[in-house]
């Protein structure tokens, strides 16, 4: 075929018109793509916000407002949740803030807040950006600066970093607009106090506190029967938008064991000591809790036994509580950690000194609670670790020991000193408070 015949078709007028039209369409698509790309680059990257959880439980913040058809958008508010491995500088840069501005904002925090020590996983930050100016290289692109940064440090306090008129960052600590609500709950025990309380909507933190204050007098493994009942009244704190930010203290509780009522009331003494007392003004607090774990089954008692793994008989110098893997373990009393770490057949182990007489030990833990270390001061009922099966163990359980003057004794038979008794004016003040609490619970329980 000749050269002329091969290319003759493309030289025809109709072919030339079609070719020009096709080229025009390609150029138009390319122009529109470039235009949209430049338009969208005027704003911080949207994908950063897509994986950020709701911040509503901390404060009701505005959603991201960057309208693509606006030549100069208003303030943009973002909410970012701190995750493992995050630091404040990295989070601010990821949000679209320049490194110099992020550094200045962090420097302003130093007087009241150290992000390296105080920023925790799960914290949620409110970051507000504002459009400073248009990019000189691209007239459609807008440069964003940090307008403010809000860090919640507790349920009722916020730290705010704000840019002033001079372009400098100022820091302040502000109270949040929090409202207190009194909650009343009651229920019947069919499985365990923890399980059945959770079923009717009592938060785990409140249940843990309820178990702690009753652990001085109630053996949750042997004393609780199916059909026993409980009731309680506690504080709850909410934002002005109705978001729950904190569960407060239990003001009143009552557990009924086979028709025997055991009510307890929170009371602050004249010496500013906060404790729980029975109807006669006797403190529930004792040196040690009877059981440092909830919902567990006593699987092995103190004394001689044939070891299930080693196969020979020897003294079992503590008691074993069988419980699901990860069940919280509580400090049996106030004290300090004198040993923590792996301890031979005990596996992961903690020993606490409570006073000059008593120590307690906890073995076979799966893990320790955050912040546990040698020398750490503990409060009675504080979570120190979780049930596991480390060391020489046949399954998940807590091995619990009590030592008196260095000698291991039977935790089930130890005589535990009682707390204080209110007298005189103090007792009268308590009785008046008790009557007010009873009346309040009666009225609220009827409303609910």
C-alpha positions as CSV (number, residue, x, y, z in Angstrom):
1,X,0.0,0.0,0.0
2,X,1.4,3.5,-0.9
3,X,2.2,6.2,1.6
4,X,-0.5,8.4,0.2
5,X,-3.2,5.6,0.4
6,X,-2.2,4.8,4.1
7,X,-2.6,8.3,5.4
8,X,-5.1,9.7,3.0
9,X,-8.1,9.0,5.3
10,X,-6.7,11.2,8.0
11,X,-6.3,14.2,5.6
12,X,-10.0,14.3,4.8
13,X,-12.0,17.3,6.2
14,X,-14.3,15.1,8.2
15,X,-11.5,13.2,9.9
16,X,-9.7,16.5,10.7
17,X,-12.9,17.9,12.4
18,X,-13.4,14.7,14.5
19,X,-9.7,14.7,15.5
20,X,-9.9,18.4,16.6
21,X,-13.1,17.7,18.6
22,X,-11.5,14.7,20.4
23,X,-8.4,16.8,21.3
24,X,-10.7,19.6,22.6
25,X,-12.6,17.1,24.9
26,X,-9.4,15.8,26.4
27,X,-8.1,19.3,27.1
28,X,-11.4,20.3,28.7
29,X,-11.3,17.3,31.1
30,X,-7.7,18.0,32.0
31,X,-8.5,21.7,32.7
32,X,-11.5,20.8,34.9
33,X,-9.4,18.2,36.9
34,X,-6.6,20.7,37.5
35,X,-9.1,23.4,38.5
36,X,-10.9,21.1,41.0
37,X,-7.5,20.0,42.4
38,X,-6.4,23.5,43.0
39,X,-9.8,24.4,44.5
40,X,-9.7,21.6,46.9
41,X,-6.1,22.3,47.9
42,X,-7.3,25.6,49.4
43,X,-8.4,23.7,52.5
44,X,-6.8,21.3,54.9
45,X,-7.0,17.6,53.9
46,X,-10.5,16.2,54.6
47,X,-9.4,12.6,55.1
48,X,-7.8,13.5,58.5
49,X,-11.2,14.1,60.0
50,X,-12.9,11.0,58.6
51,X,-11.3,8.6,61.2
52,X,-11.7,11.0,64.2
53,X,-14.3,9.7,66.7
54,X,-17.0,12.0,68.2
55,X,-15.9,14.5,70.8
56,X,-19.5,15.0,72.1
57,X,-18.8,13.4,75.5
58,X,-16.3,16.2,76.2
59,X,-17.9,19.2,74.6
60,X,-20.4,19.8,71.8
61,X,-18.1,21.2,69.0
62,X,-19.1,22.5,65.6
63,X,-18.4,20.2,62.7
64,X,-15.9,20.9,60.0
65,X,-17.2,23.9,57.9
66,X,-15.0,24.3,54.8
67,X,-17.5,25.0,51.9
68,X,-15.9,24.4,48.6
69,X,-17.8,27.3,46.9
70,X,-16.7,29.9,49.5
71,X,-13.7,32.1,48.5
72,X,-12.8,32.7,52.2
73,X,-14.1,30.0,54.6
74,X,-14.9,30.7,58.2
75,X,-13.2,29.1,61.2
76,X,-12.7,25.3,60.9
77,X,-13.0,23.3,64.1
78,X,-11.6,19.8,64.3
79,X,-11.7,17.1,67.0
80,X,-8.7,14.7,67.2
81,X,-8.4,11.7,69.5
82,X,-5.0,10.9,70.9
83,X,-3.9,7.4,69.9
84,X,-0.9,5.2,70.9
85,X,2.4,6.8,69.7
86,X,0.9,10.3,69.2
87,X,2.5,13.4,70.5
88,X,1.1,17.0,70.5
89,X,3.5,18.3,67.9
90,X,2.7,15.5,65.4
91,X,-1.0,15.8,66.0
92,X,-1.0,19.6,65.3
93,X,1.1,19.2,62.1
94,X,-1.2,16.4,60.9
95,X,-4.2,18.7,61.4
96,X,-2.7,21.1,59.0
97,X,-0.9,23.6,61.3
98,X,2.6,24.9,60.4
99,X,5.4,23.6,62.5
100,X,6.4,27.1,63.7
101,X,2.9,27.8,64.9
102,X,2.6,24.4,66.5
103,X,5.9,25.0,68.4
104,X,4.8,28.4,69.6
105,X,1.5,27.0,70.9
106,X,3.2,24.2,72.7
107,X,5.7,26.6,74.3
108,X,2.9,28.7,75.7
109,X,1.6,25.6,77.5
110,X,4.7,25.1,79.6
111,X,3.6,27.2,82.6
112,X,0.6,25.0,83.4
113,X,0.7,21.8,81.2
114,X,3.4,19.4,80.0
115,X,2.1,17.5,77.0
116,X,4.9,14.9,77.2
117,X,3.7,13.8,80.7
118,X,0.1,14.8,80.8
119,X,-1.2,14.0,77.3
120,X,-2.8,10.5,77.5
121,X,-4.2,8.0,75.0
122,X,-7.9,8.7,74.5
123,X,-7.6,12.5,75.2
124,X,-9.6,14.5,72.7
125,X,-8.4,17.9,71.5
126,X,-10.4,20.7,69.9
127,X,-8.3,22.5,67.2
128,X,-9.7,25.6,65.5
129,X,-8.1,26.9,62.3
130,X,-8.6,30.2,60.5
131,X,-7.8,31.4,56.9
132,X,-4.9,33.8,57.2
133,X,-4.2,34.8,53.6
134,X,-4.2,33.5,50.1
135,X,-1.2,31.8,48.7
136,X,0.8,34.1,46.5
137,X,1.8,31.3,44.2
138,X,-1.8,30.1,43.8
139,X,-4.5,32.8,44.1
140,X,-7.2,30.2,44.8
141,X,-5.2,28.5,47.7
142,X,-5.6,29.7,51.3
143,X,-3.1,29.4,54.1
144,X,-4.5,28.2,57.4
145,X,-3.2,29.1,60.9
146,X,-4.0,27.9,64.4
147,X,-6.6,30.0,66.1
148,X,-7.1,28.0,69.3
149,X,-6.4,24.7,70.9
150,X,-8.5,23.3,73.8
151,X,-7.3,20.3,75.9
152,X,-9.6,18.8,78.5
153,X,-7.5,17.9,81.6
154,X,-10.4,16.7,83.7
155,X,-14.2,16.4,83.5
156,X,-14.6,20.0,84.7
157,X,-11.4,21.8,83.6
158,X,-10.1,22.8,80.2
159,X,-6.8,24.3,79.0
160,X,-7.2,26.8,76.2
161,X,-4.4,28.1,74.0
162,X,-5.6,31.1,71.9
163,X,-3.9,33.4,69.4
164,X,-4.1,37.1,70.4
165,X,-4.1,40.2,68.3
166,X,-0.3,40.4,68.3
167,X,-0.1,36.9,66.8
168,X,1.2,35.4,70.1
169,X,-0.3,32.4,71.9
170,X,-1.8,32.8,75.4
171,X,-2.8,30.0,77.7
172,X,-5.5,29.8,80.3
173,X,-7.2,27.2,82.5
174,X,-11.0,27.4,82.5
175,X,-13.9,25.7,84.2
176,X,-16.4,23.9,82.0
177,X,-20.1,24.4,82.2
178,X,-21.0,21.2,84.1
179,X,-24.3,20.2,85.6
180,X,-24.7,17.6,88.4
181,X,-27.5,15.0,88.2
182,X,-28.5,12.5,90.9
183,X,-29.0,8.9,89.6
184,X,-30.9,6.2,91.5
185,X,-30.7,2.5,90.5
186,X,-32.0,-0.7,92.0
187,X,-31.9,-4.4,90.9
188,X,-31.9,-8.1,91.8
189,X,-28.8,-10.3,91.8
190,X,-29.1,-13.3,89.5
191,X,-25.5,-13.8,88.4
192,X,-23.2,-11.4,90.3
193,X,-23.4,-7.8,91.6
194,X,-21.1,-6.7,88.8
195,X,-22.9,-8.5,86.0
196,X,-26.4,-7.6,87.1
197,X,-25.5,-4.0,87.9
198,X,-24.0,-3.6,84.5
199,X,-27.1,-5.0,82.9
200,X,-29.3,-2.2,84.3
201,X,-26.9,0.5,83.2
202,X,-24.7,1.2,86.2
203,X,-21.2,2.3,84.9
204,X,-18.3,0.0,85.7
205,X,-16.5,2.7,87.7
206,X,-19.5,3.1,90.0
207,X,-19.9,-0.7,90.3
208,X,-16.2,-1.0,91.3
209,X,-16.7,1.6,94.0
210,X,-19.8,-0.2,95.2
211,X,-18.0,-3.5,95.5
212,X,-15.1,-1.8,97.2
213,X,-17.1,-0.2,100.0
214,X,-18.9,-3.5,100.7
215,X,-15.9,-5.7,100.5
216,X,-15.1,-5.0,104.1
217,X,-18.2,-6.8,105.3
218,X,-19.4,-8.9,102.4
219,X,-17.6,-12.0,101.0
220,X,-18.8,-11.7,97.4
221,X,-18.0,-15.4,96.8
222,X,-19.9,-16.9,99.7
223,X,-22.4,-14.2,101.0
224,X,-24.2,-13.3,97.8
225,X,-27.2,-15.5,97.0
226,X,-29.4,-15.5,93.9
227,X,-32.4,-13.2,94.6
228,X,-30.5,-10.7,96.8
229,X,-31.1,-7.1,96.0
230,X,-29.2,-3.8,95.8
231,X,-30.0,-0.1,95.4
232,X,-27.8,3.0,95.2
233,X,-27.8,6.7,94.6
234,X,-24.8,8.4,92.9
235,X,-23.8,11.7,91.2
236,X,-23.4,12.1,87.5
237,X,-21.9,15.1,85.7
238,X,-23.1,16.3,82.3
239,X,-22.2,19.1,79.8
240,X,-24.8,21.7,78.9
241,X,-25.6,19.6,75.9
242,X,-26.4,16.5,78.0
243,X,-23.2,14.5,77.4
244,X,-22.0,12.5,80.4
245,X,-18.4,13.4,81.3
246,X,-18.0,12.0,84.8
247,X,-19.5,9.5,87.2
248,X,-19.3,10.9,90.7
249,X,-19.3,9.4,94.2
250,X,-21.9,7.0,95.6
251,X,-24.0,8.9,98.2
252,X,-26.0,6.0,99.4
253,X,-26.2,2.2,98.8
254,X,-28.0,-0.8,100.3
255,X,-27.5,-4.5,99.7
256,X,-30.1,-6.9,101.1
257,X,-28.8,-10.4,101.8
258,X,-31.6,-12.8,102.4
259,X,-33.8,-10.1,104.0
260,X,-30.8,-8.6,106.0
261,X,-30.4,-5.0,105.0
262,X,-26.9,-3.4,104.9
263,X,-27.2,0.3,104.1
264,X,-24.2,2.6,103.8
265,X,-24.0,6.4,103.6
266,X,-21.2,8.7,102.4
267,X,-20.2,11.3,105.1
268,X,-17.4,13.8,105.4
269,X,-16.2,14.2,109.0
270,X,-15.2,17.4,110.7
271,X,-11.6,16.5,109.9
272,X,-12.4,16.3,106.2
273,X,-12.2,12.5,106.0
274,X,-14.6,11.0,103.5
275,X,-15.9,7.6,104.4
276,X,-19.0,5.3,104.4
277,X,-20.9,4.6,107.6
278,X,-23.8,2.3,108.6
279,X,-27.0,3.6,110.1
280,X,-25.4,3.8,113.6
281,X,-22.5,5.9,112.4
282,X,-19.9,3.2,112.4
283,X,-17.3,3.3,109.6
284,X,-17.3,0.5,107.1
285,X,-13.5,0.8,106.6
286,X,-11.2,-1.8,108.0
287,X,-7.5,-2.5,107.6
288,X,-8.0,-5.1,104.8
289,X,-10.8,-6.1,102.5
290,X,-12.1,-9.6,102.8
291,X,-12.0,-10.3,99.1
292,X,-9.8,-8.3,96.7
293,X,-11.8,-9.4,93.6
294,X,-15.5,-9.5,92.6
295,X,-17.5,-12.4,91.2
296,X,-14.8,-15.0,91.8
297,X,-15.2,-18.5,93.0
298,X,-13.0,-19.8,95.9
299,X,-11.2,-22.6,94.1
300,X,-8.5,-23.5,96.7
301,X,-8.3,-22.8,100.5
302,X,-5.4,-22.2,102.8
303,X,-3.6,-25.3,104.2
304,X,-2.1,-28.6,103.0
305,X,-3.1,-29.8,99.5
306,X,-1.8,-31.9,96.7
307,X,-0.4,-29.5,94.1
308,X,-2.4,-29.9,90.8
309,X,0.8,-29.5,88.7
310,X,3.7,-30.6,90.9
311,X,1.9,-33.6,92.1
312,X,3.0,-33.7,95.8
313,X,1.4,-32.4,99.0
314,X,2.6,-29.2,100.5
315,X,1.2,-26.1,102.3
316,X,-0.9,-23.8,100.2
317,X,-0.1,-20.5,101.9
318,X,-3.0,-18.5,100.5
319,X,-6.4,-18.8,98.9
320,X,-7.2,-19.0,95.2
321,X,-10.1,-17.2,93.5
322,X,-11.0,-18.6,90.0
323,X,-12.2,-15.8,87.7
324,X,-12.3,-15.0,84.0
325,X,-9.0,-13.8,82.4
326,X,-8.7,-10.0,82.8
327,X,-11.0,-9.6,85.9
328,X,-9.8,-6.5,87.9
329,X,-7.9,-7.2,91.2
330,X,-8.0,-4.6,94.0
331,X,-5.5,-3.5,96.6
332,X,-6.9,-5.0,99.9
333,X,-5.9,-1.9,101.9
334,X,-4.0,1.4,101.8
335,X,-0.3,0.9,101.4
336,X,2.7,0.9,99.1
337,X,4.1,-1.7,96.6
338,X,7.3,-3.3,97.9
339,X,7.7,-5.8,95.1
340,X,6.3,-6.1,91.5
341,X,7.4,-8.3,88.6
342,X,7.8,-11.9,87.9
343,X,8.4,-14.1,90.9
344,X,9.1,-17.8,89.9
345,X,6.1,-20.0,90.0
346,X,3.9,-17.0,91.2
347,X,4.2,-15.5,87.7
348,X,3.4,-11.8,87.6
349,X,3.3,-10.8,91.2
350,X,2.6,-7.8,93.5
351,X,3.3,-7.5,97.2
352,X,1.9,-4.5,99.2
353,X,2.9,-3.3,102.7
354,X,-0.1,-1.9,104.5
355,X,1.4,-1.1,107.9
356,X,4.1,-2.4,110.2
357,X,2.0,-5.6,110.7
358,X,0.2,-6.6,107.5
359,X,1.3,-7.3,103.9
360,X,-0.7,-8.8,101.1
361,X,0.5,-10.6,97.9
362,X,-1.2,-11.2,94.5
363,X,0.0,-13.8,92.1
364,X,-0.5,-15.2,88.5
365,X,-1.6,-11.8,87.2
366,X,-2.1,-11.4,83.4
367,X,-1.0,-7.8,83.6
368,X,-0.5,-4.8,85.9
369,X,-2.7,-1.8,86.1
370,X,-1.2,1.3,84.5
371,X,1.3,3.2,86.6
372,X,2.1,0.3,89.0
373,X,5.7,0.4,90.2
374,X,7.7,-0.3,93.3
375,X,7.2,2.3,95.9
376,X,3.8,3.5,94.5
377,X,1.3,4.5,97.2
378,X,-2.1,2.8,96.8
379,X,-5.6,3.4,98.1
380,X,-7.8,0.6,99.4
381,X,-9.9,-0.8,96.5
382,X,-7.6,0.6,93.8
383,X,-7.2,-1.7,90.7
384,X,-3.6,-3.0,90.7
385,X,-3.8,-5.7,88.1
386,X,-5.9,-8.3,86.3
387,X,-6.5,-12.0,86.7
388,X,-4.3,-14.3,84.6
389,X,-2.5,-17.6,84.6
390,X,1.2,-16.7,84.6
391,X,3.7,-18.9,86.4
392,X,2.8,-22.4,87.6
393,X,-0.9,-22.3,87.1
394,X,-3.6,-24.6,85.7
395,X,-5.9,-21.7,84.6
396,X,-6.9,-18.1,85.2
397,X,-7.1,-17.3,88.9
398,X,-5.8,-15.0,91.7
399,X,-3.6,-16.5,94.3
400,X,-4.0,-14.2,97.4
401,X,-1.8,-14.2,100.5
402,X,-1.9,-12.2,103.8
403,X,1.2,-11.9,105.8
404,X,1.2,-10.8,109.5
405,X,4.7,-9.9,110.8
406,X,6.2,-11.6,107.8
407,X,4.3,-14.9,108.4
408,X,1.7,-16.2,105.9
409,X,-1.7,-16.6,107.6
410,X,-5.2,-17.7,106.5
411,X,-6.8,-14.7,104.8
412,X,-10.3,-16.1,105.6
413,X,-9.7,-16.2,109.3
414,X,-7.7,-13.0,110.0
415,X,-9.3,-10.6,112.5
416,X,-9.5,-7.2,110.8
417,X,-9.5,-4.0,113.0
418,X,-12.6,-1.8,112.5
419,X,-12.8,1.8,111.5
420,X,-13.9,4.8,113.5
421,X,-17.3,5.4,115.2
422,X,-19.0,8.8,115.1
423,X,-19.8,10.3,118.4
424,X,-21.5,13.4,119.9
425,X,-22.1,16.3,117.5
426,X,-20.5,14.4,114.7
427,X,-23.0,11.6,115.1
428,X,-25.9,14.0,115.2
429,X,-24.7,15.7,112.0
430,X,-24.5,12.3,110.3
431,X,-28.0,11.2,111.4
432,X,-29.4,14.4,110.0
433,X,-27.6,13.8,106.7
434,X,-28.8,10.2,106.6
435,X,-32.4,11.3,107.0
436,X,-32.1,13.8,104.1
437,X,-30.5,11.1,101.9
438,X,-33.3,8.6,102.7
439,X,-35.9,11.2,101.8
440,X,-34.2,12.1,98.5
441,X,-33.8,8.5,97.5
442,X,-37.4,7.8,98.2
443,X,-38.6,10.7,96.1
444,X,-36.2,10.0,93.2
445,X,-37.0,6.3,93.1
446,X,-40.7,7.1,92.8
447,X,-40.0,9.5,89.9
448,X,-37.9,7.0,88.0
